[in-house]
Amino acid sequence: MSEERPLSLAKDPDPEPEPGGHPGAGPGPETADRPDTPGMAVSSSAARYEPDAAAGRGRPAGRFWSVRRAPAALVALVLLLCAAVLLYDIASVRAERPVGAWRRRLAEELSTRTLDDPWVITGAVLAVLAGVWLITLALTPGLRNLLPMRRESPLLRAGIERRAAGVVLHDRALQVPGVRTVRVRVGRRRIRVWAQAHFRDLHEVRADLDAVLETGIAGLGLAGAPALTVQVRRPKG
């Protein structure tokens, strides 16, 4: 008789705000008395975000592999047409009919043209490019827009689109006081955020954005540890 173990999710309580300050890291002594001016910007390039210890118990998850339906169908169609035409001509010869004109012309061209002929070089270059393209498709996973998530079970794989992850982080960043507009770009290894703040100290806004976005990235449950870069500016004018 097997025993079922309940699943529970725990969340750390928010840190208490410091007296007279906003929750999160505020500006240091060297930046507290620095006035903000239009056009001024502050940026941070945080180290790679490391998931918590509980999340690290999941199984490693690699990228999703594309099935390459369109390239496979194209190659299969070309090979099928070539094989069908060749077999039809061979069957015609077996039935005591004349050889196709295209076969005679092809045999003459192959026997008379030299290796330095422009048409021969062009055909060789196209064949090499097609081969490199097919090998690249066979050895690369593809699906670059799909980010793998942590695997907690060997029977289940999950992923999230980069655009959807950007929308989630964009909405979280807009909740920070002082943030006017936000632009988020989610890559496979780095997340870049550009924000405009119309009030509050830029260093305070950036510190709050760092905290909020790190929490948002942890909530996405990504298998990798993307680096976070945040840049905060004043609106022009």
SULTA-V915477 format. One record per residue. N is the residue number from 0. SS is DSSP state (alpha for helix, beta for strand, coil for the rest). PHI is phi in whole degrees, 0 to 359 (NA if undefined). Layout:
N&SS&PHI / N&SS&PHI
This chain:
0&coil&NA / 1&coil&270 / 2&coil&255 / 3&coil&275 / 4&coil&251 / 5&coil&292 / 6&coil&262 / 7&coil&229 / 8&coil&244 / 9&coil&243 / 10&coil&231 / 11&coil&292 / 12&coil&293 / 13&coil&294 / 14&coil&293 / 15&coil&290 / 16&coil&291 / 17&coil&287 / 18&coil&301 / 19&coil&75 / 20&coil&221 / 21&coil&274 / 22&coil&303 / 23&coil&107 / 24&coil&284 / 25&coil&261 / 26&coil&290 / 27&coil&282 / 28&alpha&299 / 29&alpha&284 / 30&alpha&241 / 31&alpha&292 / 32&coil&263 / 33&coil&275 / 34&coil&286 / 35&coil&269 / 36&coil&233 / 37&coil&303 / 38&coil&92 / 39&coil&287 / 40&beta&217 / 41&beta&231 / 42&beta&218 / 43&beta&219 / 44&beta&238 / 45&beta&288 / 46&beta&291 / 47&beta&300 / 48&coil&289 / 49&coil&257 / 50&coil&297 / 51&coil&290 / 52&coil&295 / 53&coil&295 / 54&alpha&288 / 55&alpha&288 / 56&alpha&281 / 57&coil&289 / 58&beta&284 / 59&coil&294 / 60&coil&233 / 61&coil&269 / 62&coil&288 / 63&coil&282 / 64&coil&263 / 65&coil&282 / 66&coil&280 / 67&coil&55 / 68&alpha&294 / 69&alpha&295 / 70&alpha&297 / 71&alpha&295 / 72&alpha&294 / 73&alpha&296 / 74&alpha&296 / 75&alpha&297 / 76&alpha&294 / 77&alpha&297 / 78&alpha&297 / 79&alpha&295 / 80&alpha&295 / 81&alpha&298 / 82&alpha&294 / 83&alpha&294 / 84&alpha&295 / 85&alpha&295 / 86&alpha&295 / 87&alpha&295 / 88&alpha&292 / 89&alpha&295 / 90&alpha&296 / 91&alpha&294 / 92&alpha&295 / 93&alpha&297 / 94&coil&271 / 95&coil&63 / 96&coil&253 / 97&coil&291 / 98&coil&293 / 99&coil&299 / 100&alpha&297 / 101&alpha&294 / 102&alpha&288 / 103&alpha&295 / 104&alpha&295 / 105&alpha&295 / 106&alpha&295 / 107&alpha&294 / 108&alpha&295 / 109&alpha&292 / 110&alpha&274 / 111&alpha&257 / 112&coil&280 / 113&coil&269 / 114&coil&290 / 115&coil&270 / 116&coil&290 / 117&alpha&302 / 118&alpha&293 / 119&alpha&293 / 120&alpha&295 / 121&alpha&298 / 122&alpha&297 / 123&alpha&293 / 124&alpha&296 / 125&alpha&297 / 126&alpha&295 / 127&alpha&295 / 128&alpha&297 / 129&alpha&296 / 130&alpha&294 / 131&alpha&297 / 132&alpha&298 / 133&alpha&292 / 134&alpha&294 / 135&alpha&298 / 136&alpha&296 / 137&alpha&284 / 138&alpha&259 / 139&coil&250 / 140&coil&287 / 141&coil&76 / 142&coil&52 / 143&coil&291 / 144&coil&278 / 145&beta&249 / 146&beta&267 / 147&beta&288 / 148&beta&255 / 149&coil&297 / 150&beta&260 / 151&coil&264 / 152&coil&218 / 153&coil&289 / 154&coil&264 / 155&coil&223 / 156&coil&235 / 157&coil&228 / 158&beta&210 / 159&beta&224 / 160&beta&290 / 161&alpha&297 / 162&alpha&294 / 163&alpha&294 / 164&alpha&297 / 165&alpha&295 / 166&alpha&295 / 167&alpha&298 / 168&alpha&292 / 169&alpha&298 / 170&alpha&295 / 171&alpha&292 / 172&alpha&293 / 173&alpha&292 / 174&coil&281 / 175&coil&285 / 176&coil&300 / 177&coil&98 / 178&beta&277 / 179&beta&262 / 180&beta&225 / 181&beta&221 / 182&beta&230 / 183&beta&240 / 184&beta&236 / 185&beta&259 / 186&coil&255 / 187&coil&286 / 188&coil&237 / 189&beta&213 / 190&beta&244 / 191&beta&248 / 192&beta&231 / 193&beta&242 / 194&beta&229 / 195&beta&242 / 196&beta&245 / 197&coil&259 / 198&coil&204 / 199&coil&75 / 200&coil&292 / 201&alpha&298 / 202&alpha&292 / 203&alpha&293 / 204&alpha&297 / 205&alpha&296 / 206&alpha&297 / 207&alpha&294 / 208&alpha&296 / 209&alpha&302 / 210&alpha&294 / 211&alpha&294 / 212&alpha&289 / 213&alpha&297 / 214&alpha&295 / 215&alpha&295 / 216&alpha&295 / 217&alpha&297 / 218&alpha&290 / 219&alpha&289 / 220&coil&69 / 221&beta&289 / 222&coil&287 / 223&coil&272 / 224&coil&240 / 225&coil&290 / 226&beta&280 / 227&beta&243 / 228&beta&235 / 229&beta&238 / 230&beta&228 / 231&beta&240 / 232&beta&226 / 233&coil&271 / 234&coil&299 / 235&coil&293 / 236&coil&84
